[in-house]
């Protein structure tokens, strides 16, 4: 209610849990992409200069405009934003512009970084790839805006390579072909007493990874069956 009274954007998360038509649509997308599809509802009053400030999402999203109008800007700048390159595939722990991390358009290249500016009308759909900076405004609009964002939860379902390989390494260390001893050995005392000696630790880590790569074909198929979070891919 405070957001409504203050004329700010109101967000309802996980609409697919509460509304049957959206739930069925999300399930269809999950079946198509083989990963969870989350739906959030956004209401913004007309006349907001910035209804959502520039930010990245850790998932690719489909924007479905339901009523009113909203203008979207998508950015791709070669400049860096606080050491995170624009366009880099963000993860939840590294994406920018969320919470108290407030960005301005000038932080990501200003108008020079805009690659698309689109005013969405009811029925329009916009796709935004994971990690692409974007912002919205309802400035100049008399009507309130209502849209649904469908997020394709790549990272939530553990379908980024870092998660898959981390899980595979963990399984390899546990399932114990003879060469996986390199992954189960303790770090030498030198590495524990002098953690600042990164060269020593790096050399030992590289040696073990090289050994693993040489034996990659021996990794059992069961190692790759589940996502790192323990959930199988969605299948219908």
MOLIN-V473876 format. One record per residue. RES is the residue in three letters. BURIAL is I if it has 16 or more other C-alpha atoms within 10 Angstrom, else O. Layout:
res = <RES | RES>
burial = <BURIAL | BURIAL>
This chain:
res = <UNK | UNK | UNK | UNK | UNK | UNK | UNK | UNK | UNK | UNK | UNK | UNK | UNK | UNK | UNK | UNK | UNK | UNK | UNK | UNK | UNK | UNK | UNK | UNK | UNK | UNK | UNK | UNK | UNK | UNK | UNK | UNK | UNK | UNK | UNK | UNK | UNK | UNK | UNK | UNK | UNK | UNK | UNK | UNK | UNK | UNK | UNK | UNK | UNK | UNK | UNK | UNK | UNK | UNK | UNK | UNK | UNK | UNK | UNK | UNK | UNK | UNK | UNK | UNK | UNK | UNK | UNK | UNK | UNK | UNK | UNK | UNK | UNK | UNK | UNK | UNK | UNK | UNK | UNK | UNK | UNK | UNK | UNK | UNK | UNK | UNK | UNK | UNK | UNK | UNK | UNK | UNK | UNK | UNK | UNK | UNK | UNK | UNK | UNK | UNK | UNK | UNK | UNK | UNK | UNK | UNK | UNK | UNK | UNK | UNK | UNK | UNK | UNK | UNK | UNK | UNK | UNK | UNK | UNK | UNK | UNK | UNK | UNK | UNK | UNK | UNK | UNK | UNK | UNK | UNK | UNK | UNK | UNK | UNK | UNK | UNK | UNK | UNK | UNK | UNK | UNK | UNK | UNK | UNK | UNK | UNK | UNK | UNK | UNK | UNK | UNK | UNK | UNK | UNK | UNK | UNK | UNK | UNK | UNK | UNK | UNK | UNK | UNK | UNK | UNK | UNK | UNK | UNK | UNK | UNK | UNK | UNK | UNK | UNK | UNK | UNK | UNK | UNK | UNK | UNK | UNK | UNK | UNK | UNK | UNK | UNK | UNK | UNK | UNK | UNK | UNK | UNK | UNK | UNK | UNK | UNK | UNK | UNK | UNK | UNK | UNK | UNK | UNK | UNK | UNK | UNK | UNK | UNK | UNK | UNK | UNK | UNK | UNK | UNK | UNK | UNK | UNK | UNK | UNK | UNK | UNK | UNK | UNK | UNK | UNK | UNK | UNK | UNK | UNK | UNK | UNK | UNK | UNK | UNK | UNK | UNK>
burial = <O | O | O | O | O | O | I | I | I | I | O | O | O | I | I | I | O | O | O | O | O | I | I | O | O | I | I | O | I | I | I | O | I | I | I | I | I | I | I | I | I | I | I | I | I | I | I | I | O | I | I | I | I | I | I | I | I | I | I | I | I | I | I | I | I | I | I | I | I | I | I | I | I | I | I | I | I | O | O | O | O | O | O | O | O | I | I | O | I | I | I | O | O | O | I | I | I | O | O | O | O | O | I | O | I | O | O | I | I | O | O | O | I | I | O | O | O | O | O | I | I | O | O | O | O | O | O | I | I | I | I | I | I | I | I | I | I | I | I | O | I | O | O | I | I | I | I | I | I | I | I | I | I | I | I | I | I | I | I | O | O | O | I | I | O | O | I | I | I | O | I | I | I | O | O | O | O | O | I | I | O | I | I | O | O | O | O | O | O | O | I | O | O | O | O | O | O | O | O | O | I | O | O | O | O | O | O | I | O | O | O | I | O | O | O | O | O | O | I | O | O | O | I | O | O | I | I | I | O | O | O | O | I | O | O | O>
